[in-house]
């Protein structure tokens, strides 16, 4: 692990890819090695700008990520993209190819693209996306972009691991605006109406509607009012303004101390989420618990046993008294 860590710190991309594969592994010995590697690298993390991008289907997330990434590498930044793909139900692997969806960025020497299978994780966020982000920071990538599949609870999960959360939407009329989840707007640090080149007047009207909607919602930060921008990732129009807002957000929240506080809170919640995951895994793999599950599930399904009583029996078998 010491050798692998040194290779990552030197910017070795092959070592970085190997390390991410290690932390994604479900093998117990790999988990121990991954924790040791992360502890070694932690002093070299935390300096990157972390950006989460989500959006409605067809909003052009990958095109936007590529346009933003190419602009940033052109300015001298090193950009890592952690793109979470839907998983194959048979193999658990990624079934979409991010490198084929971001052809130009994938061959940029200052960029690193890593597709990660969601593996059944809630909302499509890869189980180890947070750890992969730290590894990329240790490898000197100064902008980390997390792109989600944009379904389920992924918005909440990604917003809780990044500094800036970007909601990507498409031009829509008044009735269609009702279909956008209120929660997505509440979480966003900025809203971008993409594909504005197709119908500029409609894009401008959509932006006005979202600005009005934001006025009646309580902002996540008292120091920041989320802007609503229009852009076209296909033509590149508006992409510089998007990055300008991300930089402005960083400056304001750093000056007020909120950015540091946010990260501290995220780390604490991350720790407890790990505790929950480990406890659930231990519970499900306990032989004593496993022996009771079929009969208890059958009785609960048949309505012969209250679900709470079934849960009590399983927890007691695991050694937890109530």
N, C-alpha and C positions, 0 to 999 in steps of 0.2 A: 504493500500500500504506500509506503514511503516513496518508492521509486515511481509509482504511478502518479502520486501527488506532485512530485517534482516535474514530471513530464507535462502535467496539466498546467502547472504554473509557468512553464516555459512556452505555453501556447500550442502544444502538440495536439492537433485535432483528432488524430487517431486515438490517442490516450483519452481524450475527452469523450469520444464516442464509446470507448470501452467502459469508461467509468459510468456513463449513463446507463449502459446495458446492465452493469453490475447493480446499480441501485434499483433498477426496474425488476430485477430477478426476485422470485418468491422463495428461493432457497434460503434456509436458515443461516448457512455458513456465509453466503453472499451478503445477507443482511448485516451480519456482524462486521464483515470486511468493509461494507459501505459506510457503516456508522463510524468506523475508525478513519476512513478516508475523509469523510465530511468534517470530523473533528480536527483533522490535520489542516484542512483547507479553510475553515471558518474565519481565521484572521485575515484572509485575503478576499473576503466576500463583502457585499453590501455597498459597493461604490457605483453600481450600474443604475441606470434609469429603467425601472420595470414598468412595462406597458401591457395592459390586457386589452384585447380586441375581441368583441363578440358582436353578433348582429342577427337580423332575421335571415332566413334562407334566401339565397339569391342576392344578398346585399353586396357581394363582391369582396369578402373578407381577404381571401388569398391575394387577389389583385391589389388590394389596398396595402396589405403587408409588404408585397413585393415593391410597390411604388415607393412606400415609405422607407423600406430597407435600402433600396438603391440610392435614394436621395441622401440617406445618412452615411452610407459607405463612401459616397462621392465627396462628403464633407470630412472624411477621415475617421469616422466612427467604426467600431467593430460591432456587428449586429448578430445576435443569436435569436433564432426563431424556434420556439417550442410549439409545434402545431399538433393539437390533439385530434386524432382521427377516430371515427367509429371503429369498433373492433369487430373482427370476424368472429361469429359465434362459435365457429368450429376450432379455430386456431388461437384466437385471442390477439392476433396480430393486426397491424394497420391494414385496412383494405383500400385506403386512398393513398396516392403517392404525392406528398407535398412537393417533392423535388420536381415532379412533372408539372405541377400547378404553378411553380415559381421558377421557371426555367432560367431566367436571367440572373436572379438572385442566387440560385443554387450553385452557379459557377463563379460567383464573385469571391475572390480570395479573402475578403474582409467579412464574409458572412458565413454563418453556420446554421443549417436547417436540420431540425431533428423531429421527424414525425413520431408520435408516441401513441400506442394503442390505448384507448380508454379503459379496456379490460373490465368493463362493467362498473367502473367507478361512477358515483353519483354525478349526473349531469354531464358526463363525457370528459371530465377533467382527469388526466392520467394520474394514477396513484402516486407517482413520485415526481410530479411536475415541479414542486417546490425545491426538491433536492437537485434536480437537473438545472434549475435556475442558478443555484449556488455554485454548482460546478462550472457553469458558463462564466459566471462572474470571476471565479478563481483563474479562469483561462484568459482573463483580461478583456472579455466582451463588455463594452460599456453601455450597450442598449440591449435589453432582453424583451422580446415581444412574445407574449403568450396568446396564441390564436385558438379559440374554442370552436366546437361544432355548433354552439349556439342553441343548445336545447336544455330542457329540464332546469336543474339548479346550477348549471355551469356559470351563469352570470354571477351569482353570489360567491361561489368558490373562487373564481378568478379575481373578482374585485377584492377579495380578502388576501391576495398574495402579491398584488402589484401596487405601484405608487400612483398610477394613472389608469383609469378604466374608461375605454372608448367604446361607445355604442354606435354601431354602423347601421344606418337605416336607408331605405330607398324612398324616393318621392311618392307620396300617396295622398289621396283625397281625404276629406273629413271623415267619411265612414270608415275608411281603411285604417285611419289613425286609431280608431277604437280598438283595433286588434292588437296593438302593441302593448305589451305588458307594462303596467304602471311601475312594477318593481325594477324593470330594466332602466327606465328613465330616472328613477330615484337613485340608482347606484352609479349612474354615469357621471364622470368628471367632464365629459364633453360628448355631444351628439353630433355626428357627421351624417348629412344626407348625401349619400354617394350616388353616382350615375346622374349627376346634375346636368351633364351635357345632353342627355336624351330629351329632357323637357325642362329647360331652365326656369320658366315661369312657375311650373308645378313644384319644382325643387324649392324655389324661394317661398312659395305659399306654405309648403310643408314645414320649412324652417320657422316661419312665423307661428304656425300652430304649436310647434314644440316649445318655442320660447314662451308662448302663453301658458302652456301646460306646466312648464317649470316654475312659473311665478306662483302657482297655487300649491306647490310641493315644498316641503322644508328641505333645504340643501344639506348635503352630507357634511359640509364644512361651512362654518360661519365666515371663513376667510376666502371662500371661492364660490363664484356663481358660474355654473357650467355653461359654456358658450354653445350655441348651435351653429354649425358651419355647413356650407355646401362644398362638395368636391367631386372630382371625377378621377378615380384611380386610373382609368383607361387612358386619359389624356395627361394626367399629372396635375391638372388644375386644382388648386386648393390644398395640395399635400403639404406644401411649405407652411401654410397657415396652421395646419393641424399640428405640426411639430413645434411651431412657435408657441401655440397654446400649452403644449406639454411642458416646454421649457419655462414658460411663465408660471405655470402651476408649481413646478419644482422650486422656483425662486421664492414664490410667496409662502409656500408651506414650509420651506426650509427656514426662512427668516422668522416665522412665527413659532417654530419648534414643532409644528403639527406633523410634519413628515416623519421626524424621528419618533414621535409618539405613536403614529400609525403603525410603523414597522414594529415597534416594541409590542403593541397590542396584537399584531398579526402573529408574531413569534409565540406569544403566550397561548393564543387560540390554537396555533399549529401544534404546540406541545400537547394540549389536551385532546386534540383530534387524534393524535398518534396514540395516546393512552386508550381512547375509545376503540380505535381500530385494532390495537393489540389485544385488548380484552375480548372483543367480539371474536377475533380469530382464535384465541385460546379457548373460548367457550365452545365454538363450533367444532374444534378439533379434539375436545375432551372425550375420551372413550366412554366415560360414565354418562356424560350428557348424550352422546350419540346413541347410546343404547336405549334411551328413553324417548328419543324424538319421534320415531314412527308411530308408536302407540299414542303419545300425547297429541301429535298433529291430527291423527285420525279422530280422536275424541273431540278435539276443538272444531274440526271441520264438520263433524256430525252434529254439533251443537250440544254435546253431552258434557262438555267441560268449558267453563269460562276461560277466555284467553289469558286473563290475569292469573288464574290458578295454574294454567299450564306454564306460564312464565315463572311463577314461584317455584314450581317443581324442578324446572331446568336449572334455575339459579341455585336452588338448594343442593342439587346434585353436583353443581360446580363448586360448592363450598361457601356460598353466600347465603346467610340467614337473613330473614326479614323480621 
